[in-house]
Amino acid sequence: MSTFQEKEEKIIEFWKTHKIFKRSVSEKLPKNKKTKGETFSFLEGPPTANNVPHIGHFLTRVCKDTILRFQTMRGKYVPRSAGWDTHGLPVEVEVEKKIGIKNKRDIEKYGVDKFTKACKESVWQYKGEWEKIDDRSAFWIDQRHPYITYDPNFMESVWNILKQVHEKKLLVEEFRSQPYCTRCGTALSQAEVGQTDAYQNIQDASLYVKFKITQSPKLPELKGAYLLAWTTTPWTLLGNAALAVHPKLSYSLFDVEGKKVIAYKLPEGYSAQAIKKFLGGDLVGITYEPLYPSKAAKGNDNAHKVYGADFVGSDDGTGIVHIAPAYGEDDFQLGKKEGLPVINFVNEGGLFDSAVETLPLPEIEGIYIRKAHDLIVEDLKQAGLVLSYDPKGHTHAYPHCWRCKSPLIYFAMPSWVIKMSKIKDKIIANNKKVNWVPKTAGHRFYEWIKEGKDWNISRKRFWGTPLPIWRCGECKKIEVIGSFKQLASHTKIHNTYYIMRHGEAIANVKHTASSQPEPFFNLLTKKGIAQVHKTISQIKKLGINLIIASPVLRTKDTAQLVAEKLGIPIAFDERLQEVNFGQFNGKKISEYQAYFETEEDQYYVSPQKGETFTQMSLRTVKALQDLEKKHTGKKILIVSHQGPLMVLAGAMQGLTPKQTVLKKDLALHFAEVKKMIVYNLPRNEEGEVDIHKPFIDDVAWKCSCGGTYNRVPEVCDVWLDSGSALFSSKHYPFEEKNTKPVDFICEAIDQTRGWFYTLLAVATLVKDMPAYKNILVLGHVQDAHGKKMSKSLGNVVSPKDVMQEYGADPFRFYLFYVSEPGEPKKFNPKELETLKRNYFDL
C-alpha cells in the first residue's frame, strides 16, 4: 500500500503528463477578450532565487494557489506567470560573501563586469529548488515564461516609467540627508528603513558636551556660560553647525562643577539648584564657540548659533540638540531653513577622511566613525568641554541596513528623488479603491502613505537597473532615456546592413527541414535561381561593398550568383547558417513546428541535438559584431535563411522574442532583400543586449553646447524594479499599453512598506490608478512557542522536509486551519501530525 506522500506524487505526475495546469488556463481563454468577468488577473510577488524558499514563502504560495484554483473552478481565465527579483543589495551582499569582498572599493578592484556577471549567475543558484517545492506543493504557476527583473526588456519598461515621471516634473535631483549604509556605500529609502527587523537594539555612547556662549543678544548675562547638549554619536560633533532649543520649553541656568551651564535638565547623577529660568525662545540667537573649525562654516554668519525647533523634546537629553546638517534628517531640514553650512569630514565608506575636508583631529584620519568616539571625547575633555561620558551608556532601537545588518547613519548627499509628496492625495485616493484583507493591514498601510514621503530611488551600487539619466558635463542639461530606440538615436553603427534570404531550394519544395549536415544535396531550384537573378538588379542599386553568407549550399549558391554578377567580394560565416533542427533534420518542417506549443517557444525549447532560437540569435549577433569591428563605412549584404535573419533583425532592434515573432515585416520571401535596422545597443561578452553597468556607461554623446553627455553613476532602488512589475512584466508600453489593476495579489505583512507601497506608487505615477483590486496580507509563521524563526535560534523549518514527512495537502490545510490569514501562525508539528491522522489518514 502506497503512503499518502506517494499518492500525492502520483497525482502530481498525472498533472504533468496530461498538462492539466496548462489546460486549466488555456481552455478558459476568452474567445472575446472584451467580455467582462471571464478573466481573473494576478501578479506574482517576485522572490530572489539566491536562497532556498522558507516556510513563509510556502504559506504565501499556498494562499495564492488556493484563490487562483478557486477562481479557475468558477470558470474564469486565470493566467499566472512566475516572477524573479534579481537585482539589488540582496544579491550583491551574497556575491560579496562568496568571493570575499568587503566593500565597494574591493568590487572596483575585482572588476565591475566580473562582479555583475557573478550577480547574474548567483540569482539562479536555487531556482531548481524553488521549482521543485512549487511542484511538490502543487503551486500552479507558469515557470516557463516568468518575468525577470534583469531582463533588458523589463528594464526598458522601468526606464520608460522614469521618463514619464521626469516629464511630469516629479523626478528631481536633491541634496538631502538620508539613511545611508557605510558598509554597502549607498543610501536607502525610508521604506527600506521601515522593513521588518530594520531597528535593532544597540548600546551607544552617552555624551554630555558643553558649548561656550560668545554672544547672547536677549540675555547678555549668559555670555561665557555653557549650553549643555547630549548626543549618542560623538563622531557627528565635528559636523556641528548649530544648536536647537524648543522655544516654549523652560530652561535653567545651573552651577555645575564651578561652571554656569544651561539645560532643561541635567544628566542623571548631577544635581544643582537653578540660578535662573527662561524660555527657549530667549536663547534663540545666542552664538557659541565652534567645537572644531571647518572650511564649510568659514564666513557663514548663520553657523554656530542657537535656533528654535519644534522637534526638540524633553524626554531624553538636556532639551538642547546638537545640529549637524550633514548627519541628520531634522538637522538637515533646519539647516536648509536657516542657511547653515553642511560640514562633513566623512567619506562614503564611513571613514574620517581629510580628502573630504581637512581634519581638525589628524589622529582620527582613516578611522571608522564609531571607532573614533574615544579619541574625539578625549580631545574635548582636554578642552574642558565634557561633563560626562559613557561609551555604552545608552541602549536604544537603531536602524540597520535591511540586508547587511550594519548600523545606518544619516548622510547628506545628492540623490535622485521621486516627489511622492506632490501626489500623496492621489495615492490615498487610489488606496481607497483597494479591498484589504484583513482590514487592519489596510489601516496600517494608510498610516504609512499619509506621510507622503518622497522616494529616494538612486543607489550608489553596481547590480541594478541603471538610472537612465544622462547629463552634459558642461551645460548640465539632462536627458532621460525611455527606450532602446531613443538610446540608439545617440549611438552610431559603422556600416549599413542589408539582409537577403536565399532563393527557393529543393528542401523548400519538399517542405523538409534542412540544416547542417544537410540531409541531401539541397540545390536551388530553377525557380530559385530565377528569383535571385531578378533581385540582382535591385541589389546593384544599393552599392553593396561586401557579401557575408551562410555556408549552407542554398545560401552559398545564392551569394555566389550575386557576387559573380556584380563583382562583389564574398565571405562565408558558419554563424549565419540555418537553425540546427537536431532530431528533425531531414524530416517534414511541419513535424519540427509541431514540436513547439507556440512560435515563441522556439526561443526557449531545443529539439534533441538541436538549438534554440536564443542560441541562434547569439551566434548571428556575434557575427554582426565582428563585422562592426572589422569594417567601417561599408554596405554589407548578409545572405542567410528565414529563421536566422528574422532572429538577427529582431535582436538588433532589442526586440523580445514575442515581438520578433509577431513582427511580420521581419519575414522575407525567397531572394528578397531588405535594409536591416541596427540599434547600437550595449551588449555583454555573450552578445546579449545588456544595459547593466559597466556596459551602459560606455554610451556617451556630444551635446549641442560642445560638452559630452555621460550617464549618472547610480542604479535604481531595487524596489522600483518590483514596484513596476505591473507594467514591466508586460513590457509596457512597447508590447502592452492598456495595463489595468490586477484582481489579486498576496504577500506577507512585511511588504506593507515594500512591494505593496511601490506597486501602488508606480501605478499612481504612471496611470493614476491602483495596482491591485484585492490584497490578501499574511501574518508571519513562527515556531510553536511564538518565536520568530531564525538560523541563530535553530528553529527554522524547511517546507521540503515538512512535505516529505507529512505530505503537501495536510501541510497546506494546516496553515489555513491554525489561524486567520492575517494573524501570525505558530507552526507546531504535533498539531500537524494530529490533523493529518484525523483528516487525511482515513
C-alpha positions in Angstrom: 0.0 0.0 0.0 1.4 3.4 -1.0 1.9 6.1 1.5 -0.1 9.4 1.4 3.0 11.2 0.1 3.4 8.7 -2.7 -0.2 9.1 -3.7 0.4 12.9 -3.9 3.4 12.4 -6.1 1.5 10.2 -8.5 -1.2 12.9 -8.8 1.5 15.5 -9.5 2.9 13.2 -12.2 -0.5 12.7 -13.7 -1.0 16.5 -13.9 2.4 16.9 -15.6 1.8 14.1 -18.1 -1.6 15.4 -19.1 -0.6 19.1 -18.8 -3.6 19.7 -16.5 -2.3 23.1 -15.3 -1.8 24.4 -18.9 -5.2 23.1 -19.9 -6.9 24.6 -16.9 -5.7 28.0 -18.1 -5.7 27.8 -21.9 -9.1 26.1 -22.2 -10.7 29.0 -20.4 -9.0 31.6 -22.6 -11.8 34.1 -23.5 -12.8 33.9 -27.2 -13.8 37.5 -26.9 -11.3 39.3 -24.6 -13.7 42.2 -24.2 -16.2 40.0 -22.4 -16.4 41.1 -18.8 -16.0 38.7 -15.8 -14.1 36.0 -17.7 -10.5 36.9 -16.6 -9.2 36.9 -13.1 -5.8 38.6 -13.1 -2.9 38.0 -10.7 0.6 39.4 -10.2 3.2 37.2 -8.5 5.4 39.0 -6.0 8.9 38.2 -7.2 11.2 36.3 -4.8 15.0 36.2 -5.2 16.3 32.7 -6.0 19.7 33.1 -4.4 18.5 31.3 -1.3 16.1 28.4 -0.6 12.4 29.1 0.0 11.4 29.2 3.7 8.1 28.4 5.3 6.8 31.9 4.9 7.2 31.6 1.1 5.3 28.3 1.3 2.5 30.0 3.1 2.1 32.8 0.6 2.2 30.3 -2.3 -0.4 28.1 -0.7 -2.8 31.1 -0.2 -2.2 32.3 -3.8 -2.8 28.8 -5.2 -6.0 28.3 -3.3 -7.5 31.6 -4.5 -6.4 31.1 -8.1 -7.7 27.5 -8.3 -11.0 28.6 -6.8 -11.4 31.3 -9.5 -10.5 28.8 -12.1 -13.2 26.4 -10.8 -15.6 29.3 -11.2 -14.9 29.2 -14.9 -12.6 32.2 -15.1 -9.4 32.5 -17.2 -6.6 32.8 -14.7 -3.2 33.4 -16.3 -0.3 33.4 -13.9 3.3 33.7 -14.6 6.2 33.4 -12.2 8.4 36.4 -11.4 12.0 36.7 -10.2 13.5 39.7 -8.3 17.1 39.6 -9.5 18.8 43.0 -8.6 19.9 44.9 -5.6 21.7 44.6 -2.3 20.2 41.1 -1.5 22.1 39.7 -4.5 25.2 41.9 -4.1 25.8 41.0 -0.5 25.6 37.3 -1.1 28.1 37.6 -4.0 30.4 39.7 -1.9 30.5 36.9 0.8 31.1 34.3 -1.8 34.1 36.0 -3.5 35.5 37.5 -0.3 34.7 41.2 -1.0 34.3 43.6 2.0 33.3 46.9 0.4 32.7 48.9 -2.8 36.4 49.6 -3.4 37.0 45.9 -3.5 34.4 45.5 -6.1 36.0 48.1 -8.3 39.4 46.4 -7.9 37.8 43.0 -8.7 36.1 44.4 -11.8 32.5 45.7 -12.2 32.0 43.5 -15.3 33.0 40.3 -13.4 31.0 41.3 -10.3 27.8 42.0 -12.2 28.3 38.7 -14.1 28.7 36.9 -10.8 25.5 38.6 -9.6 23.5 37.5 -12.6 24.7 33.9 -12.2 24.0 33.8 -8.4 20.3 34.7 -8.7 19.6 31.3 -10.2 21.6 29.3 -7.6 18.4 27.9 -6.0 15.9 28.3 -8.9 15.7 24.5 -9.3 14.9 24.2 -5.5 12.1 26.8 -5.8 10.6 25.0 -8.8 10.8 21.6 -7.0 9.0 22.9 -4.0 6.4 24.6 -6.2 5.8 21.3 -8.0 5.7 19.3 -4.8 3.4 21.7 -3.0 1.0 21.8 -6.1 1.5 25.6 -6.6 0.4 26.1 -10.2 2.2 28.9 -11.9 3.8 29.3 -15.3 7.6 28.8 -14.7 8.4 28.7 -18.4 7.5 32.3 -19.1 8.5 34.3 -15.9 9.2 38.0 -15.8 12.8 38.6 -14.7 13.8 42.0 -13.4 17.3 41.9 -15.0 15.8 41.1 -18.4 16.7 44.1 -20.7 13.1 44.5 -21.9 11.8 44.6 -18.3 14.5 47.3 -17.6 13.5 49.2 -20.7 10.0 49.5 -19.2 11.4 50.8 -16.0 13.3 53.3 -18.0 10.1 54.4 -19.8 8.3 54.8 -16.4 11.1 57.0 -15.2 11.0 59.1 -18.3 7.3 59.6 -17.8 7.9 60.6 -14.2 10.5 63.1 -15.3 8.2 64.6 -17.9 5.7 65.1 -15.1 8.4 67.0 -13.2 8.4 64.5 -10.4 11.9 63.2 -10.8 14.5 65.6 -9.4 18.0 65.6 -8.0 18.2 66.9 -4.5 20.9 67.3 -1.9 19.4 65.8 1.2 20.2 63.9 4.4 19.1 60.3 4.2 19.6 56.8 5.7 22.9 55.5 4.5 24.8 52.3 4.8 28.6 52.9 5.1 29.3 49.2 4.5 27.3 49.0 1.3 28.2 52.5 0.3 24.7 53.6 -0.6 21.6 55.5 0.6 18.4 53.7 1.4 14.8 54.8 1.1 12.6 55.5 4.1 10.5 52.4 3.1 13.6 50.2 3.4 14.3 51.6 6.9 10.8 50.7 7.8 11.3 47.0 6.9 10.8 44.3 9.5 13.8 44.0 11.8 15.4 47.2 10.4 15.5 48.5 14.0 17.7 46.6 16.4 18.7 47.4 20.0 22.3 48.6 20.3 24.4 50.1 23.0 25.5 53.6 22.0 27.6 56.3 23.7 26.1 58.8 26.0 28.0 62.1 25.9 27.1 65.4 27.6 29.1 68.2 25.9 29.4 71.9 26.7 29.3 74.8 24.1 30.7 78.1 25.4 28.5 81.1 24.7 30.2 84.1 23.0 27.2 86.4 22.5 23.6 86.4 23.9 21.5 89.2 22.4 18.4 88.7 24.6 20.2 87.6 27.8 23.7 89.3 27.9 24.5 87.9 31.3 24.8 84.4 29.7 28.0 85.3 27.9 30.7 82.9 29.0 28.2 80.3 30.2 27.8 76.9 28.6 25.0 75.3 26.6 24.8 71.6 27.5 23.8 69.2 24.8 23.5 65.4 24.8 24.5 63.1 21.9 24.8 59.3 21.3 27.0 59.9 18.3 30.1 61.8 19.3 31.5 61.4 15.8 28.9 63.9 14.5 30.2 66.7 16.7 32.9 67.5 14.1 30.0 68.4 11.8 28.2 70.6 14.4 26.8 73.8 12.8 24.2 74.9 15.3 22.2 74.1 18.5 18.4 73.8 18.7 16.1 74.5 21.6 12.3 74.3 21.9 11.0 77.9 22.0 8.3 77.1 24.6 10.4 74.8 26.9 11.6 76.2 30.2 15.4 76.1 30.6 17.5 76.7 33.7 20.9 78.1 34.4 22.8 75.8 36.8 26.1 76.0 38.6 27.8 72.6 37.8 31.4 72.0 38.9 32.1 75.7 39.0 30.7 76.4 35.5 27.5 78.1 34.5 25.5 75.5 32.5 22.2 75.9 30.6 19.9 72.9 30.2 16.3 71.8 30.5 17.6 69.1 32.9 20.9 67.8 34.0 22.2 64.2 33.4 21.4 61.6 36.0 23.8 61.8 38.9 24.1 65.6 38.8 22.0 67.9 41.0 22.1 71.6 41.3 19.8 74.4 42.1 18.5 76.5 39.2 20.0 80.0 39.3 17.7 81.4 36.8 14.9 80.1 34.4 13.9 81.3 30.9 12.1 80.1 27.9 13.9 78.5 25.0 12.8 81.4 22.8 15.1 83.7 24.8 18.1 81.5 23.9 17.5 81.8 20.2 20.2 83.9 18.6 22.9 83.0 21.0 26.3 82.4 19.4 28.9 80.0 20.7 32.5 78.9 20.1 32.6 76.1 17.5 34.0 72.8 18.8 36.1 72.4 15.7 36.9 74.7 12.7 35.9 73.9 9.2 36.2 75.4 5.7 32.5 74.8 5.1 31.5 77.1 8.1 34.1 79.8 7.4 32.4 83.1 6.5 28.9 81.7 7.2 27.2 84.1 9.7 24.4 81.7 10.4 26.7 79.0 11.7 27.2 78.2 15.4 24.1 79.9 16.7 21.0 78.7 18.7 17.8 78.2 16.7 14.2 77.3 17.8 12.8 74.0 16.6 9.6 72.1 17.4 11.3 68.7 17.0 13.3 69.3 20.2 11.9 67.2 23.1 12.4 67.0 26.8 12.2 63.2 27.4 15.9 62.4 26.7 18.9 64.5 27.0 19.1 68.2 28.1 16.5 69.8 25.8 19.3 71.2 23.7 20.0 69.4 20.5 23.3 69.5 18.7 22.7 70.1 14.9 24.9 68.6 12.2 23.1 69.1 8.9 25.4 66.5 7.2 24.3 63.7 9.6 20.7 64.1 10.4 17.3 64.5 8.7 15.9 67.0 11.1 19.3 68.7 11.3 19.4 69.0 7.5 15.9 70.5 7.2 16.7 73.0 9.9 20.0 73.8 8.2 18.2 74.3 4.9 15.7 76.6 6.5 18.3 78.7 8.3 21.1 78.7 5.8 23.5 76.6 7.8 26.7 75.1 6.3 26.8 71.3 5.7 30.0 70.3 7.4 31.3 66.9 6.6 34.7 65.1 7.2 33.5 61.6 6.4 33.8 59.7 3.1 31.3 57.3 1.6 32.9 54.3 3.4 32.2 55.9 6.8 35.9 56.8 7.5 37.2 60.2 8.6 39.0 61.5 5.5 41.0 64.7 5.1 40.4 64.4 1.3 36.8 65.3 2.1 37.8 68.2 4.3 40.9 68.9 6.3 40.5 67.1 9.7 41.0 69.2 12.8 42.0 66.0 14.6 44.7 64.3 12.5 44.6 61.2 14.8 41.2 60.1 13.5 42.3 60.0 9.9 41.1 56.8 8.2 39.3 55.6 11.3 35.7 54.4 11.1 33.3 56.9 12.6 32.0 54.9 15.6 35.5 53.8 16.5 36.7 57.4 16.7 34.4 58.2 19.7 37.0 57.8 22.4 39.6 59.9 20.5 37.1 62.7 19.9 35.8 62.7 23.5 39.4 62.7 24.9 40.1 65.8 22.8 37.0 67.5 24.1 38.0 66.6 27.7 41.3 68.3 27.2 39.4 71.4 26.2 37.2 71.1 29.3 34.0 70.6 27.3 32.9 67.2 28.6 30.5 66.9 31.5 30.1 63.2 31.4 30.8 60.3 29.0 29.8 56.6 29.0 30.9 54.7 25.8 28.0 52.3 26.2 25.6 54.4 28.3 22.5 54.4 26.1 20.6 51.3 24.8 18.1 52.1 22.1 16.5 50.8 18.9 18.6 51.9 16.0 18.1 51.5 12.2 20.2 48.9 10.4 20.7 48.0 6.8 18.0 45.6 5.9 20.5 43.3 4.0 24.0 43.6 5.5 22.7 44.4 9.1 25.2 47.2 9.6 24.1 50.3 11.6 23.0 53.1 9.3 23.8 56.7 9.5 22.1 59.8 8.1 24.3 61.3 5.4 23.8 64.4 3.3 24.5 63.7 -0.4 22.9 64.4 -3.8 20.2 61.8 -4.7 17.6 61.3 -7.4 14.2 61.5 -5.8 10.6 60.9 -6.9 8.4 63.6 -5.3 5.7 61.4 -3.9 4.7 64.2 -1.6 3.2 66.0 -4.6 0.9 63.1 -5.4 0.1 62.0 -1.8 -3.6 62.7 -2.2 -3.8 60.6 -5.4 -2.1 57.7 -3.7 -4.5 57.9 -0.8 -7.5 58.1 -3.2 -6.3 55.1 -5.2 -5.8 53.1 -2.0 -9.4 53.7 -1.0 -10.3 51.6 -4.1 -8.5 48.6 -2.7 -10.1 45.8 -0.8 -7.7 45.0 2.0 -7.9 41.6 3.8 -7.6 41.9 6.7 -8.8 45.5 7.1 -6.3 46.2 9.9 -3.5 45.8 7.3 -5.1 48.4 5.2 -5.3 50.8 8.2 -1.6 50.2 8.8 -0.8 50.9 5.2 -2.8 54.2 5.3 -0.7 55.3 8.3 2.4 54.9 6.1 1.1 56.5 2.9 -0.5 59.5 4.6 3.0 60.7 5.4 3.7 61.3 1.7 7.4 60.7 2.0 9.5 61.4 -1.1 11.1 58.3 -2.6 14.9 58.2 -3.0 15.4 55.9 -6.0 19.2 56.2 -6.6 21.7 53.8 -5.2 25.5 54.1 -5.5 25.8 50.4 -6.2 26.5 48.1 -9.2 23.9 45.4 -9.8 20.7 47.1 -10.6 18.7 48.9 -13.3 20.9 51.8 -14.2 19.3 55.2 -13.8 18.5 56.3 -17.4 19.7 59.8 -16.9 22.5 61.3 -19.0 23.9 64.8 -18.1 26.1 67.1 -20.1 29.4 67.8 -18.2 29.4 71.4 -19.4 25.9 72.9 -19.5 24.5 70.3 -17.0 21.4 69.7 -19.2 20.0 66.2 -18.7 18.2 63.7 -20.9 16.2 60.8 -19.6 16.2 57.9 -21.9 12.9 56.0 -22.2 13.5 53.3 -24.8 16.2 51.4 -26.7 15.2 53.3 -29.8 15.9 56.7 -28.0 19.2 55.4 -26.7 20.2 54.1 -30.2 19.5 57.6 -31.6 22.6 58.8 -29.8 24.9 55.9 -31.0 26.1 55.1 -34.5 26.9 51.9 -36.3 29.9 51.7 -38.5 28.3 50.1 -41.5 24.9 49.8 -43.4 23.4 46.3 -43.4 21.1 44.6 -45.8 19.7 41.1 -45.4 18.7 38.6 -48.1 17.0 35.2 -47.9 18.3 32.5 -50.3 16.2 31.6 -53.4 13.9 28.6 -53.4 15.7 25.3 -52.8 14.7 21.7 -53.2 14.1 21.3 -49.4 11.6 24.2 -49.6 9.6 22.4 -52.4 9.7 19.2 -50.3 8.7 21.1 -47.1 11.7 19.5 -45.5 13.9 20.8 -42.6 17.4 21.1 -43.8 20.4 22.2 -41.6 24.0 21.1 -41.4 24.8 18.3 -42.0 22.5 18.6 -45.0 20.3 15.5 -45.4 20.6 15.7 -49.2 22.1 17.8 -52.0 19.9 20.8 -51.5 20.5 23.0 -54.5 18.5 26.0 -55.6 15.6 25.1 -57.9 15.3 26.7 -61.3 12.7 29.0 -59.8 15.0 29.8 -57.0 17.8 30.8 -59.4 15.4 33.0 -61.4 14.3 34.7 -58.1 18.0 35.5 -57.3 18.6 36.9 -60.8 15.5 39.1 -60.5 16.8 40.5 -57.2 20.3 41.3 -58.5 19.2 44.4 -60.3 17.8 45.8 -57.1 21.0 44.9 -55.2 23.1 46.7 -57.9 21.4 50.0 -56.9 22.3 49.6 -53.3 26.0 49.9 -53.8 26.9 46.8 -51.8 30.7 46.5 -51.0 30.8 43.1 -49.3 28.7 39.9 -49.1 28.7 37.7 -46.0 26.8 34.5 -46.3 25.9 31.3 -44.6 28.0 28.4 -46.0 24.9 26.1 -46.3 24.6 25.1 -50.0 21.4 27.1 -50.9 22.7 30.3 -49.3 26.2 29.8 -50.7 24.8 29.4 -54.3 22.6 32.5 -53.8 25.5 34.6 -52.6 27.8 33.4 -55.3 25.3 34.3 -58.0 25.1 37.8 -56.7 28.8 38.2 -56.2 29.8 36.9 -59.7 27.2 39.1 -61.4 28.1 42.3 -59.6 31.8 41.6 -58.9 31.4 41.9 -55.1 33.8 40.2 -52.7 32.2 37.4 -50.7 33.0 35.7 -47.4 31.3 32.9 -45.5 30.5 32.7 -41.8 29.1 29.5 -40.2 27.4 31.6 -37.5 24.9 32.7 -40.2 23.8 29.1 -41.0 20.3 27.7 -40.6 19.0 26.8 -37.2 20.1 23.4 -36.1 16.9 21.3 -36.5 18.5 18.4 -34.5 16.3 15.4 -34.4 14.1 16.9 -37.1 16.8 17.5 -39.7 15.7 15.8 -42.9 12.1 15.5 -41.7 9.0 17.4 -42.6 9.2 21.0 -41.4 5.6 20.6 -40.0 7.0 18.0 -37.6 9.5 20.5 -36.3 6.9 23.2 -36.0 4.5 20.8 -34.1 7.2 20.2 -31.5 6.6 23.7 -30.1 3.5 24.9 -28.4 4.0 28.4 -29.7 6.3 30.1 -32.2 7.8 31.9 -29.2 8.8 28.6 -27.6 11.4 28.1 -30.3 13.5 30.6 -28.3 13.4 28.5 -25.2 13.0 24.9 -26.2 15.6 22.9 -28.1 14.9 19.7 -30.1 17.2 16.8 -29.2 20.7 17.6 -30.6 19.4 20.9 -31.9 19.5 24.5 -30.7 17.1 27.2 -29.6 16.4 30.4 -31.4 18.1 32.2 -28.4 21.3 30.3 -29.2 21.0 31.0 -32.8 20.4 34.7 -32.1 23.6 35.0 -30.1 25.8 33.5 -32.8 24.3 35.7 -35.5 24.7 38.7 -33.3 28.3 37.8 -32.7 28.9 37.6 -36.5 27.5 41.1 -37.0 29.5 42.5 -34.0 32.7 41.1 -35.7 31.7 42.9 -38.9 31.4 46.1 -37.0 34.9 45.6 -35.6 36.5 44.8 -38.9 34.8 47.3 -41.3 33.8 51.0 -41.4 31.7 52.7 -44.0 30.7 49.6 -45.8 27.4 48.5 -47.2 27.2 44.8 -46.3 24.7 42.2 -47.6 24.1 39.3 -45.3 22.7 36.2 -47.1 21.2 33.6 -44.9 17.9 31.8 -44.0 14.5 32.9 -42.9 15.0 32.0 -39.2 18.4 33.4 -38.6 17.6 36.6 -40.4 14.4 37.2 -38.6 16.0 36.5 -35.2 19.1 38.7 -36.1 16.9 41.6 -37.2 14.8 41.4 -34.0 17.9 41.1 -31.8 19.5 44.2 -33.4 16.4 46.3 -32.5 16.4 44.9 -29.0 13.0 43.2 -29.5 11.7 40.5 -27.3 11.1 37.0 -28.7 7.4 37.7 -28.7 7.8 41.0 -30.5 10.1 39.3 -33.1 7.6 36.6 -33.8 4.7 39.0 -34.1 6.6 41.5 -36.3 5.7 40.0 -39.6 7.6 42.6 -41.6 10.8 40.9 -40.4 10.0 37.8 -42.6 11.4 37.6 -46.1 10.2 35.9 -49.3 12.7 33.8 -51.3 15.6 36.0 -52.6 14.0 39.1 -51.0 16.4 41.9 -49.8 15.7 44.4 -47.0 17.6 47.0 -45.2 18.1 45.9 -41.6 17.6 48.4 -38.8 20.5 48.1 -36.4 20.5 49.7 -33.0 24.0 50.0 -31.5 22.9 48.9 -28.0 25.3 47.9 -25.2 26.0 44.2 -25.2 27.9 41.8 -22.9 30.6 39.4 -24.0 27.9 36.8 -25.0 26.4 39.3 -27.4 23.2 39.8 -25.4 21.7 43.3 -25.1 22.9 44.3 -21.6 22.2 47.7 -20.2 23.8 47.0 -16.8 27.0 48.5 -15.5 29.6 48.7 -16.9 28.3 48.3 -20.5 25.8 51.1 -20.3 28.4 53.5 -19.0 30.3 53.3 -22.3 27.4 55.2 -24.0 28.1 58.9 -24.4 27.3 61.6 -26.9 28.0 65.2 -27.8 25.8 68.0 -26.5 24.9 71.0 -28.7 27.0 73.1 -26.3 30.1 71.1 -27.2 30.2 69.1 -23.9 29.6 65.4 -23.5 26.6 63.6 -22.2 27.5 60.8 -19.7 25.2 58.7 -17.6 24.9 59.5 -13.9 26.6 56.7 -12.0 23.7 55.4 -9.8 21.4 52.4 -10.3 17.8 52.3 -9.3 16.4 51.2 -5.9 15.6 47.5 -6.3 12.1 48.3 -5.0 11.4 50.3 -8.2 12.0 47.1 -10.2 9.4 45.0 -8.4 7.2 48.0 -7.9 7.0 48.5 -11.7 6.2 44.8 -12.3 2.5 45.5 -13.1 3.8 47.3 -16.2 7.3 46.0 -16.8 6.3 42.3 -16.7 4.2 43.1 -19.8 6.9 45.2 -21.4 4.8 48.3 -21.2 4.3 50.4 -23.3 6.2 48.6 -26.1 4.0 45.4 -26.1 1.1 46.3 -23.9 -0.3 49.8 -23.4 -3.6 49.1 -21.8 -2.4 48.0 -18.4 -5.0 47.7 -15.7 -5.0 46.9 -12.0 -4.8 43.2 -11.3 -7.6 41.5 -9.4 -5.5 39.9 -6.7 -2.1 39.9 -5.0 -0.9 38.2 -1.8 2.2 38.6 0.3 3.2 38.8 4.0 2.7 41.8 6.3 6.4 42.9 5.9 5.6 44.1 2.4 3.4 46.9 3.7 6.2 49.5 3.2 7.8 47.4 0.5 6.1 45.9 -2.5 2.5 46.9 -1.6 3.6 50.5 -1.5 5.9 50.6 -4.5 3.2 48.9 -6.7 0.6 51.5 -5.7 3.2 54.3 -6.0 4.2 53.4 -9.6 0.6 52.7 -10.7 -0.3 56.2 -9.4 2.6 57.8 -11.1 2.0 56.2 -14.5 -1.8 56.0 -14.7 -3.2 57.5 -11.6 -4.8 54.1 -10.7 -4.4 51.4 -8.0 -2.1 48.5 -9.0 -4.4 45.9 -7.4 -8.1 45.5 -6.5 -7.8 42.9 -3.8 -4.9 42.2 -1.5 -4.5 39.3 1.0 -2.0 40.2 3.7 -0.5 37.3 5.6 1.0 37.1 9.1 4.4 35.6 9.7 5.0 31.9 10.5 6.5 31.4 14.0 7.7 28.4 15.9 5.4 26.5 18.3 6.3 29.0 21.1 5.5 32.1 19.1 9.2 33.0 18.4 10.4 34.2 15.0 12.1 31.5 13.0 15.8 32.2 12.5 19.0 30.2 11.9 20.6 31.6 15.1 17.7 30.2 17.2 17.9 26.9 15.4 14.1 26.8 14.9 13.9 27.2 11.1 11.5 24.7 9.4 12.1 23.5 5.8 9.0 23.2 3.7 10.7 20.4 1.8 11.2 18.4 5.0 7.7 19.0 6.2 6.1 17.8 2.9 8.4 14.7 3.0 7.2 13.9 6.5 3.5 14.8 6.3 2.6 15.5 2.7 1.7 18.7 0.9 -2.1 18.7 1.4 -2.0 18.3 5.2 0.6 21.0 5.4 -1.4 23.3 3.1 -4.6 22.6 5.1 -2.9 23.1 8.4 -1.7 26.6 7.5 -5.3 27.6 6.9 -6.6 25.8 9.9 -4.1 27.1 12.5 -5.2 30.8 12.4 -6.7 33.6 10.2 -4.6 34.5 7.2 -3.6 37.9 8.6 -2.6 36.6 12.0 0.8 35.1 13.0 0.9 31.3 12.7 2.6 29.1 15.3 3.8 26.1 13.5 3.5 23.0 15.7 4.5 19.7 14.1 2.4 17.8 16.7 -0.7 19.6 15.7 0.0 18.9 12.0 0.5 15.2 12.8 -2.8 15.1 14.6 -4.6 16.9 11.8 -3.1 14.5 9.2 -4.1 11.4 11.2 -7.7 12.7 11.8 -8.5 14.0 8.4 -6.1 12.5 5.8 -5.1 9.0 7.0 -8.6 7.6 6.7 
